């Protein structure tokens, strides 16, 4: 190019180059590798390539931009502005041509690799670069003198106009290709899926003309108790709808090992469980598409994260080897499949499925997803990340090393195996406080912001009622009972004569604490029983023991921070988790929530194809610790049965609360003197 050619500078990238007058801005952007989107390939019909030209002096770039640095507004832009509207100052990059030196800003929504904020509490973003994208192409019409097939000409058009090579399509796509090409008068939009491990692209679907109804994917966290799915716009990264269901495999066993046992004891049992979960997934997909108001055929990709047993049962693999040492996986690699191989029929028939890699025998793709989302291997300080669920996934690491294990907590944290337990739904008690003097409870239910002792609570909950207690609620209830002196360190509930409240009610040979009684009106009687306390003790002991085992392996007695993840991680009170002894003792401001980090990891893998290569690399660097064969695990488990712990000191916790020194085994008070210092509420 001649030196007198106009200089084009792009922001925010800072890329620059000289181009002859008359060069479209989109062409300049492509030649410089600037991140400027376009589905129609510069034909002025998709509007993805909107840009904002600057005017005036730009000393940073050494450029003075004249008002006429770009060609005049043309008819194509005028037509688009009339139909849909362009923001003031905006131009279409495919229509605006360089006339003299110019500075061009590419707004975020015009970037191919858009940055989407992952969660409000984090500065991290997801860079949009999905495996499946839309491409608008003009295909040559057939010519008797050049006998080539329609697919071959489509392939040639994509290579010429978009530099797409290695194109493939299955037979069902071939069956609709000719009608679509002719309906679109030889212009079509194709959805292409790029395989990140192979140099090939597959046509997922094709539409006549410019397709503007969108393209979607599903990020699915397939848990032992619950299944959560996030319907995501593959162009913007926006989550259009999220929904969840109970995993129907619960009827075969509430925890993973009971499902493995079912497969062992019942010929064909694994096939039953596979069929059940696949049917549930199709139902969930139909519901989420209906909720978002989209055609299910526009869902062209799914990404799954799950623990190893769920991984095998989703894939139709017998999980029996995961029930015995050495806990061998059929495969630990990431999987790239056709969705129809998993009988996922409620979405596009040619949709693709990606399953994240597993780390090891009982540390699955859900732990890999947490690692992708929270990046422990990039942490400057020592971070403990706990994905709380029926099978807890635990990561401990920093820049030097990352360790991982799983711990069989059971379903108690999710409200299962609890006498008044239920899933998190409107009407469920999600938070509770117990007055340490009167022993009276007050609580809050899902769907109402008022506490039960506030005016208007009864009216506000009339529609939902007070139906039970969910996972976060039972955690707070047990911790509050400990703080109020209703439960001793061993987990024993005291009777009314010892606790001083009639809410300690007899139940067989033990006692229960009465939270809410609506039995006179035909409603539920919600209590925390001795059996509930034991279920929570077992769950939290397994969780804590797993964390301590990783700390032992790392050679440390404390961690710098704790990240709580899981379907209800955002709702767990850090103070109550520490009173209960779920997590190691750290300053409360060092306990944060990542929400459903596994689901977020699935969404990252859905929205960014490069992240798939990244997590496939990262999992090979994580050291797996097997809790099932480590003798120390049992020792830690027994000590962790106490609330908060039998041997580990909790100095940070004791700065905030004083734990009553009561013992209902002996019937005596161990000298707390009635003082119950509480800096909270």
Protein Blocks (a to p, Z undefined) as FASTA:
>chain_A
ZZkbccddddfklpacdddehiafklmmmmnopacddfklonopnommgccddedjdfkn
opacdfklpccddfklmmmmmmnopaehiacfklpccfbdcdddddfklpfkacddfbfk
bcbdcddddfbdcdddddddddfklccdfklmmmmmmmmmnopghiacdfklmmmmmmmm
mmnnopacddddddfkbccdddfbdcehjafebpadddddddfkbccdddddfknopafb
dcddddfklmnopbfklmmmmmmmmghklmmmmmmmmmmmmmmmmmmmmmnopafklpcb
dcddddfklmmmmnopafklmmpcehiafbfcdcdddfklnopakbcfkbccdddddfbl
mlcfklmmmmmmnommlpfbdcddddddfbdcdddddfkbccdddddebjmlnopaiakb
ccddehiafbdcddfklopacdddehiabdfkbghklmmmmmnopabdcfklmmmmmmmm
mmnopacfkopacdfklnopaklccehjbccddfbdcklnopacddddfklmmmmmmmmm
mmmmmmmmmmmmnopabdfbdcdedjklmmpcfklmmmnomaccddfklpccehjmklmm
mmmmmmmmklmmmmmmmmmmpccddfklmmklmmmmmmmmpcfbfklccfklmmmpccdd
ddfknopaehlnopacddeZZ
